[in-house]
Amino acid sequence: MADKASQKQPNTLFMTADELRHYADTIDTARASKAFDGMKNADDARKILMERMSKPIEVTDQMRANIVSRVKATAAEGKNELMVVQFPVELCMDDGRAINNNKPVWPDTLTGIPRQAYETWRDRLKPAG
């Protein structure tokens, strides 16, 4: 009978090829699950944003003051352009094609808050120069 020292002991320091494949698959699955959860969270946040931006809002005095402050700061920096609002193309009736192609009718494609922002600029700010 062979003594215990001569019997082949399993090597616990290294993984077998099957164990390594299983471990790698487990890691990949965990990463994919985390990425999917992140995508779902981003999708949920986008849906909330779309819902909020699809309807006009009541512009408060605080909002007006904030915009005036930003305009003054922009002018003080010697700039003559200011991005006031950024929005997903889905808020345009043509998914942004008229804007991207610089069509004269692009304002007509706006909806919700983007349309409200444009109309405020057109009716109040543009006439003021």
N, C-alpha and C positions, 0 to 999 in steps of 0.2 A: 504494500500500500504506500502510495506516495505521500510524503509529508506535505503539510499545508503550504509551506514556503515554495514548493515546486509547482503547486497548482496555479493555473493562470487566474489572476485576479482581474476583475474589470477595472479599466482605467477611468478613474473618476475625475482626472484632471482635464481630459479632452472629451469633446462630444463626438459621437459617431456621425457619419454623413447624414443619416436619417434624422438624428436629433438636431443637427444643425439646420437641415431643411425645415423641420417642424418649427424650430425657434425663429428662423427667418420669416416663415409664413405667418407666424403669430405676430411678429413685429410689423410686417406689412399690413396685416389685417387691422391691427391697432392704429396704424398711421392712416389707413384709408377711412376707418371709422371716425377718427378725429377730424380728418379733412372733410368728410361728409357732414359731420356735425357743424363744422365751421361754415360750410357752404349753406347749410340749412339756416343757421343763425343769420348769415348775410342776406339770404333770400327773404327771411322774415323781416329783417330790418328794412330791406328795399321795398317790400310791400307796404310797410307802415309809412315810409317816406312818400311813396307814390300816393297813398291815400291822403296823407296830410297836404301834399303839394297840389293835388288835383282840384282842390276847392279854394276859392279866394279867402283871404283872411281879413280881419279888421286891423287896419294899420293904426298903431297907437302913437301917441306923442313921443314915447320913449324910442320907438322904432325910427320915427322921423329924425329925432335928435341924433341917434346912432348913425344914420346915413349921412346927415349933415356933417357930423364929426369926421366920418371916413372921407367924405369929399374934401373937406378942408385939409386933412392930413395928406391926402393924395396930391392936392395942389401945392402944399408946402414942400413936398418932395420933388416938385417940378414935373409931375406926371399929369397927363390929361385924360387918362382912362382909369376906370375903376370897375372891377367885376362886383356886381351887387348880388347876383344870384346865379347859381349853377344848378342845373336840373337834368334828370334823365331824359333821353330822347323820346321815351314813351309818352311824355307829356306834350308832345307835338302830334298833331293829327296825322302827319306823314312820317313819323319816327325820325324827324330832324332833317329830312332830305332837302327841304327848301332852304333851311339855314346853311347846311353844308354846301349847297350849290349857289348860295348868295342870290336866291330868287327874290324879286321885289315883294312878293306876296308872303314872305316868311312870317311876318307878324300874325297873319290870319291863321296860321297853323298852331299857334300857342294856345294852351289851355291852363286853367287853374292859376296858381301863384305866378308862373312865368308870364302869363298874359296880363295879369294884374300889374306886375312890375313894369312890363313894357308900356302899358297904357298910362301908368303914372309918369314914366319918363316922357312919353309922347305929349301928354296933356299938361304937365307941370314943369318939368325940367328942361325939355328941349326949347320951349318958347323963351325961357330965361337965358338961353345961350349956353 
